[in-house]
């Protein structure tokens, strides 16, 4: 089994078109400033009939009678964006729409939030130990900012705003 690791721009990958039969993106989509371009690039490097899997942090899907998130929800996401230097969020439904516009088949989604929930609480609890607090105080501003962002993420998670979504599909032939 040959392995090769590359650091590259996910919006402009250094691979020829149709290179992979499986394209897997884990916790990357939330960092992409242009979600459509991100999906376009995943499609480009996937072979026809290849599988694409996106696992990413999203905001909740809007209900049919909603046109946007609430002001409170948007304010919380903006705080998280500033703390984590993230671009605008989207929902699992937003990814599904992009995929369907590209002609994706066998589109499936699943909310994996329940899988990640114990992890967030365990991280927060472990950070409250005396040695952890001292380490956080000595760590510097960016680590402290990340700890603050985790508390914001937990708040969003607890209120049902933040979801850990799985989106998968097949690239058409």
C-alpha positions in Angstrom: 0.0 0.0 0.0 1.6 3.3 -1.2 0.9 6.3 1.0 1.5 10.0 0.2 0.7 13.0 2.2 0.3 16.5 0.8 -0.6 19.8 2.3 -2.7 21.7 -0.2 -5.4 24.2 -0.8 -8.8 22.3 -0.6 -10.2 24.8 -3.1 -7.5 24.1 -5.6 -6.1 20.6 -5.0 -2.9 19.6 -6.8 -4.5 16.4 -8.2 -5.6 15.6 -11.8 -9.4 15.4 -12.3 -11.0 12.1 -11.6 -8.1 10.9 -9.4 -9.9 9.2 -6.5 -12.7 6.7 -6.2 -13.3 8.0 -2.6 -13.0 11.6 -1.5 -13.3 12.1 2.2 -13.4 15.5 3.9 -13.4 15.5 7.7 -13.9 18.8 9.6 -12.8 20.9 6.7 -16.0 22.3 5.2 -16.5 24.7 8.0 -13.2 26.4 7.2 -14.1 26.9 3.5 -15.1 30.5 2.6 -16.8 29.3 -0.6 -18.8 26.1 0.1 -19.9 25.6 -3.6 -16.3 25.9 -4.8 -15.2 23.4 -2.1 -17.8 20.9 -3.3 -16.8 21.6 -6.9 -13.3 20.7 -6.1 -14.3 17.5 -4.3 -16.3 16.6 -7.4 -13.4 17.4 -9.7 -10.9 15.0 -8.0 -13.5 12.3 -7.7 -13.8 9.6 -10.4 -17.1 9.2 -12.1 -19.2 6.9 -9.9 -16.8 7.8 -7.0 -18.0 8.3 -3.5 -17.8 11.7 -1.7 -18.0 12.0 2.0 -18.2 15.3 3.9 -18.2 15.3 7.7 -18.4 18.9 8.9 -19.7 21.3 11.5 -22.9 23.0 10.2 -25.6 25.1 11.6 -29.1 23.6 12.0 -31.3 23.2 8.9 -34.0 25.8 8.6 -37.6 24.7 8.9 -39.8 25.2 5.9 -41.3 28.4 7.3 -37.9 30.0 8.1 -35.8 32.2 5.8 -32.8 32.5 8.2 -31.5 31.6 11.6 -32.7 33.7 14.5 -30.8 36.9 15.5 -29.6 35.1 18.7 -28.3 32.2 16.6 -26.5 34.4 14.1 -24.9 36.4 16.9 -23.5 33.2 18.5 -22.2 32.0 15.2 -20.5 35.3 14.6 -18.8 35.1 18.0 -17.6 31.6 17.1 -16.4 32.8 13.7 -14.3 35.6 15.3 -12.8 33.3 17.9 -12.0 30.5 15.4 -11.4 32.7 12.4 -14.2 30.8 10.5 -16.1 32.0 7.4 -19.9 31.9 7.2 -21.6 28.6 8.2 -24.1 26.6 6.2 -26.4 23.8 7.0 -26.5 20.1 5.9 -29.4 21.1 3.7 -27.2 23.7 2.0 -24.6 21.1 1.2 -27.4 18.8 -0.2 -28.6 21.5 -2.5 -25.1 22.1 -3.8 -24.6 18.4 -4.4 -27.9 17.9 -6.1 -27.2 20.9 -8.4 -24.1 19.1 -9.5 -26.1 16.0 -10.3 -25.0 13.9 -7.3 -26.8 10.6 -6.9 -27.5 8.6 -3.8 -27.3 11.7 -1.5 -27.6 10.7 2.1 -27.2 12.7 5.3 -26.9 11.9 9.0 -26.7 14.0 12.1 -23.6 12.7 14.0 -23.9 15.3 16.7 -24.8 12.6 19.3 -21.5 10.9 18.5 -19.5 14.0 19.3 -21.5 15.3 22.3 -19.6 13.3 24.9 -16.3 14.5 23.5 -17.1 18.2 23.9 -18.2 17.8 27.5 -15.1 15.7 28.3 -12.8 18.3 26.9 -14.4 21.0 28.9 -14.3 19.0 32.1 -10.7 18.1 31.6 -9.8 21.7 31.0 -11.2 22.6 34.5 -8.5 20.6 36.3 -6.0 22.9 38.2 -3.1 21.8 36.0 -5.1 22.5 32.9 -6.1 25.9 34.0 -2.5 26.8 34.8 -1.4 25.5 31.4 -4.1 27.5 29.7 -3.1 30.7 31.5 0.5 30.2 30.4 -0.4 29.1 26.8 -1.0 32.4 25.2 -3.8 34.3 23.6 -4.6 32.0 20.7 -5.0 28.9 22.9 -7.1 30.9 25.3 -9.2 32.2 22.4 -9.7 28.6 21.3 -10.8 27.5 24.8 -13.4 30.4 24.7 -14.5 29.3 21.3 -15.1 25.8 22.6 -17.4 27.1 25.3 -19.3 29.0 22.5 -19.5 25.9 20.4 -20.8 23.9 23.4 -23.5 26.5 23.9 -24.5 26.3 20.3 -24.4 22.6 20.4 -26.6 22.5 23.5 -29.2 24.8 22.0 -29.4 22.7 18.8 -27.8 25.3 16.6 -24.6 23.5 15.8 -24.6 20.1 14.2 -21.9 17.6 13.2 -23.2 16.6 9.8 -22.4 13.7 7.5 -23.2 14.2 3.9 -22.4 11.6 1.3 -23.1 11.0 -2.4 -22.0 9.4 -5.6 -20.5 11.5 -8.4 -22.5 10.8 -11.6 -20.9 8.8 -14.4 
